[in-house]
Amino acid sequence: MSIYREWPRRSVLGLALALAPMMRPARAEDRIMVFAAASLTDSLQAVADAYRAEKGEAVALSFAASNTLARQIAEGAEADIFLSADERWMDFLARQGRIDPAARKDLLGNRLVLIGGPDSASITIAPGFPLAAALGDGRLAMADPDAVPAGIYGKAALVSLGVWQTLSGKIAAAENVRAALQFVSRGEAPYGIVYRTDAKADPGVRIVATFPESSHPAIVYPVALTKRAGPGAKDFLRFLTGPQASAIFRKAGFTVPD
């Protein structure tokens, strides 16, 4: 009886050990994980799909505000590539020793726009323009102007144009630029400040006006490998800077440096 009971236990154990290599879950370091600014949601997904079609390898994407992602990486999040919507959060990670400085480059550019609902009135952007009056009792949707790149650019433009003081009490601050876009798209705010690419991605809004480039710092999207990046991440970074990815980004409304 004891032999009968022992045999199945040992057989199951042996089978489990034999199958262990095949059943082992993929290690985190075997996966390409990209942390990217929320404004890249649609275009970067399209790039990742093109990469998978060509290389047969999936890329995991995590989208949020650049400041949120940068802090997560600084705290040890397992990202292989960081694609920020501004240079300050890439600089933050560089100071933390979290990125490979030799693999850092400026990947994209963008424009800042004022959006409204489909029937919103047109507004001409100029020094002292009456945006506060146009809002009425409503609020201006924008990403958090104290931390999120789109909000920081937006505040800089409004300060430069001399209207921030009249608007600072009317801001509907969002956690990222896509959340600000949704405020306007859902009719919760009459106007908002987002990137041109965000406005193009949502048929529920229209571009009312484009901010002069001279009114705010240049909008630059730097990309870099993190210190933990493996060979697969390096290959995807090369794809990001190649002609197929550049065509996808341009179609979405980004500018691509020559």
KAURRA-V380850 format. One record per backbone hydrogen bond with DSSP energy under -0.5 kcal/mol. CO is the residue of the C=O (numbers start at 0). NH is the residue of the N-H. If there is no record, write none. Layout:
CO_NH / CO_NH
//
This chain:
0_4 / 1_5 / 2_6 / 3_7 / 4_8 / 5_9 / 6_10 / 7_11 / 8_12 / 9_13 / 10_14 / 11_15 / 12_16 / 13_17 / 14_18 / 15_19 / 18_21 / 18_22 / 19_23 / 26_29 / 27_30 / 30_32 / 31_33 / 31_59 / 32_79 / 32_80 / 33_35 / 33_61 / 34_82 / 35_63 / 36_39 / 37_40 / 39_43 / 39_44 / 40_44 / 41_45 / 42_46 / 43_47 / 44_48 / 45_49 / 46_50 / 47_51 / 48_52 / 49_53 / 50_54 / 51_55 / 57_31 / 59_33 / 61_35 / 63_37 / 64_68 / 65_69 / 66_70 / 67_71 / 68_72 / 69_73 / 70_74 / 71_76 / 72_75 / 76_78 / 79_225 / 80_34 / 81_83 / 81_223 / 82_36 / 85_89 / 86_90 / 87_91 / 88_92 / 89_93 / 90_94 / 91_95 / 92_97 / 92_98 / 93_96 / 97_226 / 98_100 / 99_102 / 100_103 / 104_106 / 104_222 / 107_220 / 108_254 / 110_195 / 111_210 / 112_114 / 112_193 / 113_207 / 113_208 / 114_191 / 115_205 / 116_119 / 122_124 / 123_125 / 125_128 / 128_130 / 129_133 / 130_134 / 131_135 / 134_137 / 138_140 / 138_190 / 139_171 / 140_192 / 141_173 / 143_146 / 143_147 / 147_150 / 147_151 / 148_152 / 149_153 / 150_154 / 151_155 / 152_156 / 153_157 / 154_158 / 155_159 / 156_160 / 157_162 / 157_163 / 158_161 / 160_127 / 162_165 / 162_166 / 163_166 / 163_167 / 166_169 / 167_170 / 169_139 / 170_172 / 171_141 / 173_143 / 175_179 / 176_180 / 177_181 / 178_182 / 179_183 / 180_184 / 181_185 / 182_187 / 182_188 / 183_186 / 189_116 / 190_140 / 191_114 / 191_193 / 193_112 / 194_198 / 195_199 / 196_200 / 197_200 / 197_201 / 198_201 / 200_202 / 201_204 / 205_115 / 205_207 / 208_113 / 211_214 / 212_215 / 217_219 / 218_109 / 219_221 / 220_106 / 220_107 / 221_83 / 222_104 / 223_81 / 224_99 / 225_228 / 229_232 / 229_233 / 230_234 / 231_235 / 232_236 / 233_237 / 234_238 / 235_239 / 236_240 / 238_241 / 238_244 / 241_245 / 242_246 / 243_247 / 244_248 / 245_249 / 246_250 / 247_251 / 248_252 / 248_253 / 249_252 / 254_108
//
